[in-house]
Amino acid sequence: MAVATATSTNTPILTSPHRAANSTPSANPMPPNIANVVLGNLHIKPWYPSFYPEDIIGGRRTDWLYVCQWCFRYTSEIMKFCGHCKVCPLKEETPPGDCVYEKDGYAIYQIDGEDHKLYAQNLSLFSKLFLETKSVFFDASTFLYYTLVLRASASNPHDQVVGFFSKEKMSWDNNNVACILIFPPWQRRGLGQILIAASYELGKREGRFGGPERPLSAMGMKGYLWFWSGEVARCIMGMPGKRTMGVKEISDATWILPDDVVGALKEMNVVETRKTASGNVVVSKSKVKAWVEKHGVSLVPLIDVEAFVDAEEEEEEEEEYDDD
């Protein structure tokens, strides 16, 4: 299947909008340059243009693009696509990278952009079809990618990447996410919340106290506000009845930035103004409880911290396997 090479300087990597001057959401976004995309056996209508090489997709605009569901290589020719899918090396293998989390039929793999440049580039090109507020960055080696994988089952014979998030290996702003997306066929299942929760837990383990790169798209802000609100609610509902807890304490407990904690409290509409010993603004726990019940928010954490795989554990398992 024809693809751009891993060293090509014409293949972009997704990054945050603040890297480009004209990358904020527009009232009249550019129409997609690809009318239809096929991912495996799924037909999807793109939302935005992507940066696929014109010499490979057959011009500035194309009606159909075929993308391998395992390695994300692409072509505009259906026969090449069918031939590749029969022999794709990732079809019968686990996704590239190291498994860092596994629970309830889903796994998260960490991929180093330096080690898997072509995969990272192809993943970015496909994702750009559904992301407006992302510009280009040409060096995959400075990013880590975390793919969310639906494990093989009776109804799904092969592992399937259904979304991902990326982040810079070194972020001066301590951002724990540069780009995040659940592919359209798997949206509205709460999977984005799993990825966001994982990004915070991984950031906590690295000592990276931050949040997503800004500005967020309207859809991104909606998803993050929902996550922040749920985390803040779980924190407040889990504290003793008469205990006073400030924004900083909630922030420290959840690893959510103080401004985002305040944004969540306002979104939940649980803030009251009245004079108390600790200040003039307080949060009503009864209102938090009512918000939780109204929205059906579970007080169980979104992810199981015990399901993360530490690098040391992985090395021990490999050593045991070698000994056998």
C-alpha positions in Angstrom: 0.0 0.0 0.0 1.4 3.4 -0.9 2.3 5.5 2.1 4.5 8.4 2.9 7.8 7.3 4.4 8.6 7.8 8.1 11.3 10.3 7.3 9.2 12.4 4.9 9.0 16.1 5.9 5.7 16.3 4.2 3.9 14.2 6.8 2.6 16.3 9.7 2.1 15.4 13.3 -0.9 16.8 15.2 -0.2 19.3 17.9 -2.1 22.0 19.8 -3.6 25.1 18.2 -1.3 27.5 20.0 1.5 26.5 17.8 -0.1 28.2 14.8 -1.4 31.7 14.6 -4.6 30.9 12.6 -5.6 27.6 14.2 -8.5 28.5 16.4 -12.0 27.1 15.5 -13.6 29.1 12.7 -17.2 29.9 12.1 -16.8 28.5 8.6 -14.4 25.6 8.7 -12.7 24.3 5.6 -14.6 21.5 3.9 -13.0 18.0 4.1 -10.6 17.3 1.2 -11.7 13.6 1.4 -15.4 12.9 0.9 -15.4 9.4 2.3 -13.0 7.3 4.3 -13.1 3.6 4.9 -11.5 2.3 8.1 -11.4 -1.5 7.8 -15.0 -2.3 7.0 -16.4 1.0 8.4 -17.5 3.9 6.2 -17.0 7.2 7.9 -17.7 10.8 6.7 -14.8 13.1 7.5 -15.5 16.3 9.3 -12.4 18.4 8.4 -9.5 18.3 5.9 -6.3 16.4 6.6 -2.8 16.7 5.2 -2.5 13.5 3.2 0.1 13.8 0.4 -1.6 14.7 -2.9 0.6 12.4 -5.0 -0.6 9.4 -3.0 -4.3 10.2 -2.6 -4.7 11.4 -6.2 -5.0 15.2 -5.9 -6.1 17.9 -3.6 -9.5 16.3 -3.2 -10.5 12.7 -3.4 -13.9 10.9 -3.1 -12.6 7.8 -1.3 -9.7 7.0 1.0 -9.1 3.5 2.4 -7.3 3.2 5.7 -6.0 0.0 7.3 -7.7 -0.5 10.7 -4.5 -1.9 12.2 -1.6 0.2 11.0 -3.5 3.2 9.5 -1.6 3.0 6.2 -3.7 4.5 3.4 -4.5 4.5 -0.3 -7.1 5.8 -2.7 -7.1 2.4 -4.6 -9.5 -0.2 -3.2 -7.6 -3.2 -4.7 -4.3 -2.1 -3.0 -6.3 -1.6 0.2 -7.8 -5.1 0.1 -4.4 -6.7 -0.7 -2.7 -4.9 2.2 -5.4 -5.8 4.8 -4.9 -9.5 4.1 -1.2 -9.3 5.0 -0.9 -6.4 7.4 1.6 -7.5 10.0 -0.4 -5.9 12.8 -3.5 -7.9 12.0 -2.6 -10.8 14.2 -0.3 -8.9 16.6 -0.8 -6.6 19.5 -0.6 -2.9 18.7 2.8 -1.3 18.7 4.3 0.0 22.0 3.9 -1.1 25.5 0.7 -2.0 27.3 0.4 0.4 30.3 -3.3 -0.3 31.3 -5.8 -3.2 30.8 -9.3 -3.5 32.2 -12.7 -4.7 31.2 -11.8 -5.6 27.6 -9.9 -2.4 26.9 -6.1 -1.7 26.9 -4.0 1.4 26.6 -0.6 1.2 24.8 2.2 3.7 25.1 3.9 4.4 21.8 7.1 6.4 21.5 7.0 8.6 18.4 10.7 8.1 18.0 10.4 4.3 17.7 7.2 4.2 15.6 7.4 7.3 13.4 5.4 5.9 10.5 2.6 4.6 12.7 2.4 7.9 14.6 2.3 9.9 11.3 -0.5 7.7 9.8 -2.5 7.8 13.1 -2.2 11.6 13.1 -3.2 12.0 9.5 -6.3 9.9 10.0 -7.2 11.7 13.2 -7.0 15.1 11.6 -10.1 14.2 9.5 -12.1 14.6 12.8 -10.1 17.5 14.5 -10.4 21.1 13.4 -8.3 22.9 16.0 -5.0 21.1 15.3 -2.0 22.4 13.3 1.1 20.6 12.1 4.3 19.6 13.7 6.8 17.6 11.7 8.8 15.6 14.4 7.0 12.6 15.9 10.0 11.8 18.1 9.1 14.5 20.6 5.7 12.9 21.3 4.3 9.9 23.2 1.0 8.4 21.9 -1.5 6.4 24.0 -3.8 4.3 22.0 -7.1 2.9 23.4 -7.5 -0.7 22.2 -10.7 -2.7 22.1 -9.5 -6.2 22.8 -10.4 -9.1 20.5 -13.6 -11.0 21.4 -16.2 -13.2 19.8 -17.8 -10.3 18.0 -14.5 -8.5 17.4 -11.9 -11.0 16.1 -8.9 -8.6 16.2 -7.7 -5.9 18.5 -8.9 -2.5 17.4 -7.6 0.9 18.1 -10.6 3.1 18.8 -9.0 6.3 19.9 -5.8 7.9 21.4 -4.2 10.8 23.1 -0.8 12.2 22.6 1.5 14.4 24.7 4.9 16.0 24.4 7.7 14.1 26.2 8.8 17.5 27.6 6.1 20.1 28.1 7.1 23.5 29.5 3.5 24.0 30.6 3.2 20.6 32.2 0.4 19.6 29.8 -0.7 16.0 30.1 -2.4 16.0 26.7 -1.6 17.5 23.3 -4.4 15.9 21.3 -7.2 13.5 22.2 -9.8 11.7 20.1 -12.2 8.8 20.1 -12.9 7.8 16.5 -16.5 8.5 15.5 -17.8 4.9 15.3 -16.9 4.5 19.0 -17.9 7.9 20.4 -20.7 8.4 23.0 -19.6 5.3 24.9 -17.7 7.1 27.7 -14.4 6.1 26.2 -13.1 9.6 26.0 -13.5 9.9 29.8 -11.3 6.8 30.2 -8.6 8.4 28.1 -8.8 11.7 30.1 -8.7 9.8 33.4 -5.7 7.8 32.2 -3.9 11.0 31.1 -4.2 12.5 34.6 -3.2 9.2 36.3 -0.1 8.9 34.1 0.7 12.6 34.7 0.4 12.0 38.4 2.9 9.1 38.2 5.3 11.4 36.3 4.8 14.3 38.7 3.3 16.3 35.8 0.7 18.5 37.4 -1.2 20.1 34.6 -4.0 19.6 32.1 -4.7 19.6 28.3 -3.1 22.1 26.0 -5.3 25.1 25.4 -7.4 26.4 23.8 -9.8 23.5 23.8 -12.4 23.0 21.1 -16.1 23.3 22.1 -16.4 19.5 22.1 -13.1 19.1 24.0 -14.2 21.6 26.6 -17.5 19.8 27.1 -15.7 16.5 27.6 -13.2 18.0 30.0 -15.8 19.9 32.0 -17.7 16.6 32.5 -14.6 14.8 33.6 -13.5 17.6 36.0 -17.0 17.8 37.4 -17.2 14.1 38.0 -13.8 14.0 39.7 -14.6 17.0 41.9 -17.9 15.5 42.9 -16.3 12.2 43.8 -13.7 14.0 45.9 -16.3 16.1 47.8 -18.7 13.2 48.3 -15.9 11.1 49.7 -14.9 13.6 52.4 -16.2 13.5 56.0 -19.5 15.4 56.5 -18.2 18.3 58.6 -14.8 18.7 57.1 -13.9 22.0 55.3 -12.0 21.6 52.1 -10.6 24.4 49.9 -10.1 24.5 46.2 -6.4 23.8 46.7 -7.1 20.7 48.7 -9.5 19.4 46.0 -6.9 20.3 43.4 -4.2 18.4 45.3 -6.4 15.4 45.7 -7.5 15.1 42.1 -4.5 16.5 40.3 -6.8 18.9 38.5 -5.6 22.5 38.2 -7.3 25.0 40.6 -8.8 27.0 37.8 -10.3 23.9 36.3 -11.7 22.9 39.8 -13.4 26.3 40.0 -14.7 25.9 36.4 -16.2 22.5 37.3 -17.9 23.9 40.5 -19.5 26.7 38.4 -20.6 24.2 35.7 -22.2 22.1 38.4 -23.9 25.2 39.9 -23.1 24.1 43.5 -21.5 27.3 44.7 -23.3 29.4 47.3 -22.4 32.9 48.7 -22.7 33.2 52.4 -20.5 34.3 55.3 -18.6 31.5 57.0 -15.5 31.2 59.1 -13.5 30.1 56.1 -14.8 32.7 53.6 -17.7 34.1 51.7 -18.0 31.4 49.0 -18.9 27.8 49.9 -19.9 24.6 48.1 -23.1 23.0 49.1 -22.5 19.2 49.5 -26.2 18.6 49.2 -26.2 20.4 45.8 -23.2 18.2 44.8 -25.2 15.1 45.8 -28.2 16.3 43.9 -26.0 16.9 40.8 -24.6 13.4 41.0 -28.0 11.9 41.3 -29.5 14.0 38.5 -26.7 13.2 36.0 -26.3 9.5 37.1 -22.6 10.0 38.0 -21.0 7.0 39.6 -18.9 7.5 42.6 -16.7 4.7 41.5 -13.4 6.0 39.8 -13.4 6.0 36.0 -10.2 3.9 35.9 -8.7 1.3 38.2 -5.3 2.5 39.3 -4.4 -1.1 40.1 -4.8 -2.0 36.4 -1.8 0.1 35.3 1.2 -1.9 34.3 4.5 -0.5 35.7 7.6 -0.8 33.6 9.3 -2.8 36.4 6.4 -5.3 36.4 6.7 -5.7 32.7 10.4 -6.3 32.9 9.9 -9.0 35.6 7.3 -10.7 33.5 9.7 -10.7 30.5 12.5 -12.2 32.7 10.2 -14.9 34.0 9.2 -15.8 30.4 12.9 -15.9 29.3 13.7 -18.2 32.3 11.0 -20.6 31.1 
